[in-house]
Amino acid sequence: MAGRPRAFPDDPHPRTRSKGSPLTTAPDSADLTTADGQDRAPNRTVAGEAGRRRTFAVISHPDAGKSTLTEALALHAKVISEAGAVHGKAGRKSTVSDWMEMEKARGISVSSTALQFNYRSTEAGESADDAVNVVNLVDTPGHSDFSEDTYRVLTAVDAAVMLIDAAKGLEPQTLKLFQVCRHRGIPVITVINKWDRPGRTPLELLDEIGERIGLTPTPLYWPVGIAGDFRGLLRRGEDGQAREYVRFTRTAGGAKIAPEEILDPDTALEREGDEWATAAEESELLSATGQDHDQELFLAGQTSPVIFASAMLNFGVRQILDTLVALAPPPQGRTANDDTVREVTDPFSAVVFKVQAGMDTAHRDRLAFMRIVSGVFERGMVVTHAQTGKPFATKYALTVFGRERSTVENAYPGDVVGLVNANALAPGHTLYVDKKVQFPPIPSFAPEHFSILRAESAGKYKQFRRAVDQLDSEGVVQILRNDIRGDASPVMAAVGPMQFEVVAARMKAEFNVEARMEPLPYTLARRTDAASVDELNRQRGVEVFTRSDGVLLALVSDKWRLQYIQKELPSLTLEPLVAAGDE
Ligand code: G4P
């Protein structure tokens, strides 16, 4: 890997520091904003605005610490002044995202929203105003039943942070989401979390990443102290030599930013003895096996910078932000259906990646979240909805994070904006001004769970219909119908059964309809065509439906049945759909 450009860790603006002197760690993130949070710097260019943005999501298995890390990042960026009381689940969860009772009860997050903050990297020059970055952290649902939603979110980000529990290593959901990132070409930064707790050795964890997902881990910071005895981070130079030691001090309950001391290697050895010597040796060893950062390979999805952290103690969190800002790519142009590229400096365009209704029972509205691809968004502008060709006035534009909502006046490429009462908008839809553009649709996942949906009371049929149409267009579940079952009992298709619970809960809360569900004994869906329908319907364990977008789907009981039919009746069309993790 020698000879390739290395954008990090050799930063062009090294900080001045004296041996052993404590460094004020709090990044001056509020520099370019006034007290009310408005941007003070006038006349920014679209290219400049896009260039200073970093839009990313955290991908992880439930319980790896995503909520804790989100809060720690917000703390470092001064969005909040203190992390949830004592990191109690109840306190913390409510600050992040819990719009439904079901979420609260289960401690999961169903909705996907975005947190935006300004961040001045401590790697940047002291006085450069343009060194203030705008970070968009797009929240993803934690439960695998909502992997389709997560997939949609990942179409809206430019980078991902893969969060791994130091004791557990790679877990199934992390692997699945990583595959999605790989397919979409999203560069991944790896964070090994919970280093304050006993866990595996750092080299073992790196081996696992290398072997199981074929990604070369390239640590930027190496832990000093084993898992459970987290003292600080060794910052690696480009040759694997220790450049400096970032020594952390715990704060009570990890509620505040952990103070850092920056020490040179000699002082670090005096202070930490064997722990430092071991870390320095291991760091050199990594270089011998080519595990040094290389920006080109990182952007190509072949390597992943690694940082060790404790989200709970706020150790390593500044390093995560600095790495994102230094290495993650800014928003780029996007390829449209006609193969042209809409550059970030072209007129406004955006892609809807998530539609959510009833996020706040006090508002009862329907929000479409769009990621801006190009140009400037100004609240109130009239844009064109590419799918219908109709104008859409953006009078109500919001950012939403958890229960916090604020009006957006301007937004730039990479930003996420929620549009209120955008009834015609669905995930994958395009909005634009001036020159027409339409981006490719977001593929839907292959459902694996199927259930009939019925209204408990026949008198509520109208509301029931309305609810089904709404939840279908939002992409909460896919709705399938056929003549035999009739319109009153459509079939819901989902990646995970928890999506059905969301349907039932929302039907009751928003439409006042009690719904009944009857699971169907199918586990697979295949795309078919009109010529195959009759023959397929004659087969045992098979039933054909029409999805609301007109696609014909054959539901099949299991893979053996499918294999049998494919062998016996090879002329029938049975094409696989996109499976979770494929594209
Ligand atoms: P998630 O959103 O990925 O599901 O994870 P979440 O942040 O809720 O964290 C899951 C559990 O892991 C929480 O413990 C949390 O406190 C703990 N945790 C997160 N980061 C760290 C870390 O860096 N070090 C340690 N030691 N623990 C961490 P819990 O028992 O479920 O809740 P509670 O302890 O907050 O009551």
Residues whose N, C-alpha, C, O or C-beta is under 5 A from the ligand:
A	BS01	G4P	H61 P62 D63 A64 G65 K66 S67 T68 H87 G88 K89 G142 N193 K194 D196 R197 A309 S310 A311 M312 L313
